[in-house]
């Protein structure tokens, strides 16, 4: 693979991942669903209410809608940096913050690893920075 091909592939993968974050920020779950393969998975790596594997676009958008609902729309996911390998994987350091109506709050780093195939997301692995604090927030 030439250097120019790697650069083009990396930019394309990062652009797709950026579009995922933008669709979530815009509360456009239909657009987000269109960026995913129908059988995509999102694995929230934590033992909490939202933890586990969400399979398929419907389950993924339901997971995201529930997290937004539980936080009364305060959930913010701000990408800090994108790291693409040019072979379909993009790792993103994010800052996630939210409050719950009962006053609980969360603000911390997470890593989200995307695997892309054919310009669409095949899988997402989400790793939280403070597992016990995140579990308490979602309880």
N, CA and C atoms as a LAMMPS dump frame, in Angstrom:
ITEM: TIMESTEP
0
ITEM: NUMBER OF ATOMS
417
ITEM: BOX BOUNDS ff ff ff
-5.0000000000000000e+02 5.0000000000000000e+02
-5.0000000000000000e+02 5.0000000000000000e+02
-5.0000000000000000e+02 5.0000000000000000e+02
ITEM: ATOMS id mol type element x y z
1 1 1 N 0.853 -1.17 0
2 1 2 C 0 0 0
3 1 3 C 0.897 1.23 0
4 2 1 N 0.587 2.178 -0.838
5 2 2 C 1.386 3.393 -0.915
6 2 3 C 0.99 4.355 0.185
7 3 1 N 1.864 5.303 0.459
8 3 2 C 1.585 6.301 1.499
9 3 3 C 0.336 7.101 1.165
10 4 1 N 0.124 7.435 -0.107
11 4 2 C -1.049 8.23 -0.467
12 4 3 C -2.335 7.44 -0.262
13 5 1 N -2.305 6.124 -0.512
14 5 2 C -3.49 5.295 -0.276
15 5 3 C -3.804 5.23 1.211
16 6 1 N -2.777 5.064 2.042
17 6 2 C -3.001 5.025 3.478
18 6 3 C -3.616 6.325 3.963
19 7 1 N -3.145 7.441 3.491
20 7 2 C -3.667 8.737 3.908
21 7 3 C -5.132 8.88 3.492
22 8 1 N -5.456 8.495 2.275
23 8 2 C -6.841 8.598 1.801
24 8 3 C -7.749 7.69 2.625
25 9 1 N -7.319 6.46 2.891
26 9 2 C -8.129 5.532 3.673
27 9 3 C -8.314 6.046 5.091
28 10 1 N -7.244 6.514 5.711
29 10 2 C -7.321 7.029 7.073
30 10 3 C -8.286 8.204 7.148
31 11 1 N -8.192 9.124 6.233
32 11 2 C -9.088 10.281 6.24
33 11 3 C -10.533 9.836 6.076
34 12 1 N -10.793 8.907 5.194
35 12 2 C -12.153 8.427 4.976
36 12 3 C -12.705 7.768 6.232
37 13 1 N -11.931 6.899 6.865
38 13 2 C -12.389 6.229 8.084
39 13 3 C -12.652 7.245 9.194
40 14 1 N -11.732 8.173 9.388
41 14 2 C -11.908 9.19 10.425
42 14 3 C -13.112 10.082 10.118
43 15 1 N -13.341 10.361 8.839
44 15 2 C -14.502 11.173 8.464
45 15 3 C -15.81 10.47 8.823
46 16 1 N -15.87 9.165 8.587
47 16 2 C -17.075 8.398 8.931
48 16 3 C -17.29 8.44 10.435
49 17 1 N -16.23 8.225 11.203
50 17 2 C -16.345 8.246 12.667
51 17 3 C -16.754 9.641 13.143
52 18 1 N -16.171 10.667 12.55
53 18 2 C -16.571 12.032 12.895
54 18 3 C -18.066 12.23 12.621
55 19 1 N -18.561 11.693 11.523
56 19 2 C -19.985 11.807 11.185
57 19 3 C -20.857 11.092 12.216
58 20 1 N -20.363 9.983 12.78
59 20 2 C -21.11 9.281 13.84
60 20 3 C -21.274 10.201 15.038
61 21 1 N -20.177 10.816 15.476
62 21 2 C -20.247 11.727 16.623
63 21 3 C -21.14 12.931 16.321
64 22 1 N -21.073 13.447 15.103
65 22 2 C -21.895 14.603 14.741
66 22 3 C -23.377 14.23 14.732
67 23 1 N -23.703 13.056 14.204
68 23 2 C -25.102 12.609 14.186
69 23 3 C -25.634 12.482 15.617
70 24 1 N -24.817 11.944 16.535
71 24 2 C -25.253 11.841 17.919
72 24 3 C -25.419 13.233 18.524
73 25 1 N -24.481 14.125 18.291
74 25 2 C -24.575 15.492 18.825
75 25 3 C -25.816 16.206 18.309
76 26 1 N -26.192 15.91 17.059
77 26 2 C -27.378 16.52 16.452
78 26 3 C -28.665 15.777 16.805
79 27 1 N -28.558 14.721 17.608
80 27 2 C -29.706 13.869 17.957
81 27 3 C -30.38 13.321 16.709
82 28 1 N -29.579 13.009 15.701
83 28 2 C -30.085 12.473 14.435
84 28 3 C -29.775 10.986 14.375
85 29 1 N -30.591 10.19 15.098
86 29 2 C -30.341 8.759 15.173
87 29 3 C -30.561 8.07 13.832
88 30 1 N -31.399 8.636 12.963
89 30 2 C -31.582 8.054 11.62
90 30 3 C -30.29 8.185 10.815
91 31 1 N -29.654 9.351 10.873
92 31 2 C -28.383 9.538 10.168
93 31 3 C -27.322 8.627 10.754
94 32 1 N -27.294 8.519 12.071
95 32 2 C -26.325 7.647 12.715
96 32 3 C -26.527 6.207 12.261
97 33 1 N -27.76 5.753 12.244
98 33 2 C -28.054 4.389 11.797
99 33 3 C -27.586 4.13 10.379
100 34 1 N -27.643 5.149 9.53
101 34 2 C -27.2 5.014 8.153
102 34 3 C -25.698 4.864 8.007
103 35 1 N -24.949 5.186 9.055
104 35 2 C -23.491 5.053 9.029
105 35 3 C -23.031 3.678 9.507
106 36 1 N -23.985 2.866 9.973
107 36 2 C -23.681 1.551 10.537
108 36 3 C -24.105 0.438 9.594
109 37 1 N -23.38 -0.673 9.615
110 37 2 C -23.87 -1.887 8.964
111 37 3 C -25.102 -2.35 9.74
112 38 1 N -26.034 -2.989 9.06
113 38 2 C -27.268 -3.439 9.709
114 38 3 C -26.988 -4.351 10.898
115 39 1 N -25.912 -5.133 10.835
116 39 2 C -25.574 -6.067 11.91
117 39 3 C -24.439 -5.562 12.794
118 40 1 N -24.21 -4.26 12.802
119 40 2 C -23.135 -3.68 13.61
120 40 3 C -23.354 -3.984 15.088
121 41 1 N -22.259 -3.928 15.845
122 41 2 C -22.347 -4.109 17.291
123 41 3 C -21.704 -2.929 18.001
124 42 1 N -22.246 -2.612 19.171
125 42 2 C -21.656 -1.616 20.071
126 42 3 C -21.487 -2.325 21.401
127 43 1 N -20.243 -2.466 21.845
128 43 2 C -19.957 -3.129 23.114
129 43 3 C -19.525 -2.077 24.134
130 44 1 N -20.414 -1.812 25.073
131 44 2 C -20.116 -0.906 26.193
132 44 3 C -19.46 -1.776 27.26
133 45 1 N -18.131 -1.651 27.393
134 45 2 C -17.348 -2.501 28.295
135 45 3 C -17.446 -1.981 29.728
136 46 1 N -18.54 -2.261 30.381
137 46 2 C -18.684 -1.916 31.793
138 46 3 C -19.866 -2.694 32.343
139 47 1 N -19.795 -2.981 33.626
140 47 2 C -20.871 -3.706 34.293
141 47 3 C -21.834 -2.681 34.885
142 48 1 N -22.725 -2.174 34.031
143 48 2 C -23.717 -1.207 34.478
144 48 3 C -24.991 -1.392 33.669
145 49 1 N -25.962 -0.584 33.955
146 49 2 C -27.282 -0.664 33.331
147 49 3 C -27.209 -0.709 31.801
148 50 1 N -26.302 0.029 31.199
149 50 2 C -26.186 0.103 29.745
150 50 3 C -25.084 -0.793 29.188
151 51 1 N -24.404 -1.539 30.064
152 51 2 C -23.273 -2.362 29.652
153 51 3 C -23.67 -3.542 28.788
154 52 1 N -22.684 -4.078 28.103
155 52 2 C -22.879 -5.261 27.277
156 52 3 C -22.839 -4.927 25.803
157 53 1 N -23.232 -5.919 25.002
158 53 2 C -23.194 -5.784 23.552
159 53 3 C -24.591 -5.464 23.027
160 54 1 N -24.669 -4.436 22.205
161 54 2 C -25.914 -4.033 21.544
162 54 3 C -25.743 -4.399 20.074
163 55 1 N -26.601 -5.293 19.563
164 55 2 C -26.441 -5.847 18.215
165 55 3 C -27.483 -5.302 17.248
166 56 1 N -26.998 -4.756 16.136
167 56 2 C -27.878 -4.234 15.095
168 56 3 C -28.161 -2.758 15.274
169 57 1 N -28.503 -2.092 14.166
170 57 2 C -28.711 -0.644 14.22
171 57 3 C -29.833 -0.261 15.171
172 58 1 N -30.898 -1.055 15.211
173 58 2 C -32.007 -0.741 16.111
174 58 3 C -31.593 -0.779 17.567
175 59 1 N -30.824 -1.798 17.953
176 59 2 C -30.373 -1.919 19.338
177 59 3 C -29.376 -0.816 19.687
178 60 1 N -28.52 -0.462 18.732
179 60 2 C -27.534 0.593 18.984
180 60 3 C -28.228 1.941 19.141
181 61 1 N -29.146 2.266 18.266
182 61 2 C -29.828 3.562 18.394
183 61 3 C -30.713 3.584 19.643
184 62 1 N -31.29 2.438 20.032
185 62 2 C -32.073 2.386 21.269
186 62 3 C -31.176 2.618 22.485
187 63 1 N -29.98 2.044 22.476
188 63 2 C -28.996 2.236 23.547
189 63 3 C -28.638 3.724 23.675
190 64 1 N -28.369 4.359 22.557
191 64 2 C -28.009 5.78 22.581
192 64 3 C -29.196 6.649 22.987
193 65 1 N -30.39 6.301 22.508
194 65 2 C -31.59 7.058 22.881
195 65 3 C -31.853 6.932 24.382
196 66 1 N -31.661 5.724 24.942
197 66 2 C -31.872 5.541 26.374
198 66 3 C -30.871 6.36 27.182
199 67 1 N -29.614 6.375 26.753
200 67 2 C -28.622 7.153 27.491
201 67 3 C -28.955 8.643 27.443
202 68 1 N -29.44 9.129 26.306
203 68 2 C -29.848 10.534 26.198
204 68 3 C -31.078 10.812 27.062
205 69 1 N -32.027 9.871 27.064
206 69 2 C -33.24 10.044 27.862
207 69 3 C -32.914 10.061 29.357
208 70 1 N -32.068 9.134 29.808
209 70 2 C -31.722 9.059 31.229
210 70 3 C -31.007 10.314 31.715
211 71 1 N -30.365 11.028 30.803
212 71 2 C -29.641 12.25 31.171
213 71 3 C -30.414 13.508 30.792
214 72 1 N -31.666 13.343 30.428
215 72 2 C -32.53 14.468 30.068
216 72 3 C -31.866 15.379 29.029
217 73 1 N -31.15 14.756 28.095
218 73 2 C -30.535 15.508 27.009
219 73 3 C -29.222 16.197 27.343
220 74 1 N -28.667 15.932 28.533
221 74 2 C -27.419 16.604 28.917
222 74 3 C -26.168 15.845 28.489
223 75 1 N -26.31 14.639 27.976
224 75 2 C -25.153 13.824 27.598
225 75 3 C -24.376 14.493 26.476
226 76 1 N -23.087 14.715 26.716
227 76 2 C -22.203 15.318 25.723
228 76 3 C -20.994 14.414 25.539
229 77 1 N -20.706 14.108 24.296
230 77 2 C -19.541 13.301 23.954
231 77 3 C -18.681 14.155 23.033
232 78 1 N -17.523 14.558 23.544
233 78 2 C -16.655 15.462 22.795
234 78 3 C -15.372 14.716 22.415
235 79 1 N -15.204 14.419 21.131
236 79 2 C -13.957 13.768 20.71
237 79 3 C -12.762 14.684 20.965
238 80 1 N -11.712 14.106 21.565
239 80 2 C -10.49 14.847 21.856
240 80 3 C -9.431 14.6 20.78
241 81 1 N -9.357 13.354 20.303
242 81 2 C -8.408 13.029 19.237
243 81 3 C -8.839 11.746 18.532
244 82 1 N -8.543 11.699 17.244
245 82 2 C -8.833 10.552 16.388
246 82 3 C -7.51 9.924 15.988
247 83 1 N -7.408 8.598 16.096
248 83 2 C -6.207 7.885 15.676
249 83 3 C -6.635 6.733 14.774
250 84 1 N -6.352 6.851 13.491
251 84 2 C -6.754 5.844 12.508
252 84 3 C -5.538 5.073 12.034
253 85 1 N -5.722 3.774 11.777
254 85 2 C -4.595 2.964 11.328
255 85 3 C -4.567 2.75 9.817
256 86 1 N -5.54 3.299 9.086
257 86 2 C -5.568 3.133 7.642
258 86 3 C -6.034 1.764 7.197
259 87 1 N -6.46 0.934 8.141
260 87 2 C -6.93 -0.411 7.821
261 87 3 C -8.306 -0.676 8.421
262 88 1 N -9.071 0.39 8.614
263 88 2 C -10.445 0.23 9.078
264 88 3 C -10.659 0.376 10.567
265 89 1 N -9.631 0.746 11.309
266 89 2 C -9.807 0.941 12.749
267 89 3 C -9.505 2.389 13.105
268 90 1 N -10.397 2.971 13.914
269 90 2 C -10.215 4.344 14.381
270 90 3 C -10.472 4.35 15.885
271 91 1 N -9.485 4.794 16.629
272 91 2 C -9.608 4.926 18.069
273 91 3 C -9.816 6.402 18.379
274 92 1 N -10.773 6.676 19.257
275 92 2 C -11.085 8.063 19.58
276 92 3 C -11.075 8.236 21.101
277 93 1 N -10.266 9.174 21.555
278 93 2 C -10.303 9.579 22.952
279 93 3 C -11.41 10.615 23.059
280 94 1 N -12.379 10.369 23.953
281 94 2 C -13.5 11.294 24.11
282 94 3 C -13.605 11.746 25.56
283 95 1 N -14.237 12.869 25.739
284 95 2 C -14.615 13.346 27.067
285 95 3 C -16.129 13.251 27.105
286 96 1 N -16.639 12.47 28.044
287 96 2 C -18.078 12.262 28.164
288 96 3 C -18.554 12.929 29.446
289 97 1 N -19.583 13.756 29.32
290 97 2 C -20.148 14.412 30.499
291 97 3 C -21.665 14.367 30.417
292 98 1 N -22.283 14.325 31.587
293 98 2 C -23.744 14.302 31.657
294 98 3 C -24.178 14.498 33.1
295 99 1 N -25.429 14.878 33.26
296 99 2 C -26.046 14.911 34.585
297 99 3 C -27.355 14.145 34.501
298 100 1 N -27.764 13.607 35.626
299 100 2 C -29.053 12.926 35.734
300 100 3 C -30.012 13.857 36.466
301 101 1 N -31.309 13.725 36.236
302 101 2 C -32.274 14.6 36.909
303 101 3 C -32.181 14.577 38.437
304 102 1 N -31.658 13.482 39.009
305 102 2 C -31.531 13.401 40.468
306 102 3 C -30.244 14.058 40.991
307 103 1 N -29.464 14.689 40.1
308 103 2 C -28.273 15.408 40.515
309 103 3 C -26.958 14.68 40.301
310 104 1 N -26.996 13.378 39.985
311 104 2 C -25.742 12.673 39.712
312 104 3 C -25.088 13.263 38.472
313 105 1 N -23.759 13.277 38.467
314 105 2 C -23.063 13.782 37.291
315 105 3 C -21.87 12.892 36.969
316 106 1 N -21.434 13.013 35.726
317 106 2 C -20.288 12.253 35.237
318 106 3 C -19.525 13.163 34.281
319 107 1 N -18.204 13.114 34.375
320 107 2 C -17.365 13.883 33.466
321 107 3 C -15.997 13.216 33.452
322 108 1 N -15.686 12.531 32.368
323 108 2 C -14.412 11.844 32.324
324 108 3 C -14.073 11.298 30.953
325 109 1 N -12.856 10.746 30.849
326 109 2 C -12.384 10.234 29.564
327 109 3 C -12.916 8.838 29.266
328 110 1 N -13.056 8.564 28.003
329 110 2 C -13.383 7.234 27.519
330 110 3 C -12.629 7.032 26.203
331 111 1 N -12.44 5.771 25.853
332 111 2 C -11.855 5.413 24.564
333 111 3 C -12.927 4.663 23.786
334 112 1 N -13.116 5.056 22.538
335 112 2 C -14.082 4.379 21.674
336 112 3 C -13.315 3.896 20.443
337 113 1 N -13.35 2.592 20.214
338 113 2 C -12.652 1.979 19.091
339 113 3 C -13.674 1.544 18.045
340 114 1 N -13.552 2.114 16.858
341 114 2 C -14.435 1.807 15.737
342 114 3 C -13.717 0.883 14.774
343 115 1 N -14.442 -0.093 14.247
344 115 2 C -13.952 -0.921 13.148
345 115 3 C -14.886 -0.688 11.98
346 116 1 N -14.312 -0.288 10.847
347 116 2 C -15.097 0.027 9.662
348 116 3 C -14.851 -0.999 8.568
349 117 1 N -15.854 -1.138 7.725
350 117 2 C -15.778 -2.058 6.591
351 117 3 C -16.608 -1.439 5.473
352 118 1 N -15.967 -1.178 4.34
353 118 2 C -16.698 -0.606 3.212
354 118 3 C -17.26 0.77 3.483
355 119 1 N -16.586 1.555 4.31
356 119 2 C -17.029 2.92 4.575
357 119 3 C -18.147 3.046 5.586
358 120 1 N -18.5 1.936 6.254
359 120 2 C -19.53 1.967 7.301
360 120 3 C -19.002 1.26 8.536
361 121 1 N -19.577 1.58 9.679
362 121 2 C -19.118 1.032 10.953
363 121 3 C -19.621 -0.399 11.117
364 122 1 N -18.672 -1.288 11.407
365 122 2 C -18.977 -2.702 11.661
366 122 3 C -19.113 -2.96 13.166
367 123 1 N -18.213 -2.355 13.957
368 123 2 C -18.29 -2.547 15.41
369 123 3 C -17.724 -1.336 16.136
370 124 1 N -18.212 -1.173 17.37
371 124 2 C -17.768 -0.097 18.254
372 124 3 C -17.521 -0.724 19.616
373 125 1 N -16.338 -0.462 20.161
374 125 2 C -16.001 -0.903 21.51
375 125 3 C -15.748 0.339 22.347
376 126 1 N -16.503 0.473 23.435
377 126 2 C -16.432 1.648 24.299
378 126 3 C -15.847 1.239 25.643
379 127 1 N -14.761 1.897 26.036
380 127 2 C -14.084 1.617 27.289
381 127 3 C -14.161 2.856 28.169
382 128 1 N -14.677 2.695 29.387
383 128 2 C -14.876 3.83 30.279
384 128 3 C -13.626 4.041 31.133
385 129 1 N -13.394 5.283 31.539
386 129 2 C -12.201 5.623 32.308
387 129 3 C -12.28 5.225 33.773
388 130 1 N -13.452 5.311 34.381
389 130 2 C -13.638 4.992 35.796
390 130 3 C -14.868 4.087 35.903
391 131 1 N -14.674 2.762 35.748
392 131 2 C -15.81 1.845 35.682
393 131 3 C -16.789 1.944 36.842
394 132 1 N -16.314 2.047 38.085
395 132 2 C -17.259 2.09 39.211
396 132 3 C -18.038 3.4 39.235
397 133 1 N -17.422 4.517 38.882
398 133 2 C -18.139 5.79 38.841
399 133 3 C -19.191 5.795 37.73
400 134 1 N -18.849 5.221 36.592
401 134 2 C -19.815 5.141 35.483
402 134 3 C -20.972 4.233 35.863
403 135 1 N -20.693 3.105 36.506
404 135 2 C -21.764 2.203 36.954
405 135 3 C -22.691 2.912 37.949
406 136 1 N -22.133 3.676 38.88
407 136 2 C -22.951 4.41 39.846
408 136 3 C -23.794 5.468 39.164
409 137 1 N -23.241 6.115 38.134
410 137 2 C -23.978 7.135 37.41
411 137 3 C -25.205 6.535 36.722
412 138 1 N -25.041 5.371 36.065
413 138 2 C -26.142 4.765 35.312
414 138 3 C -27.077 3.939 36.175
415 139 1 N -26.747 3.673 37.437
416 139 2 C -27.582 2.827 38.311
417 139 3 C -28.983 3.376 38.461
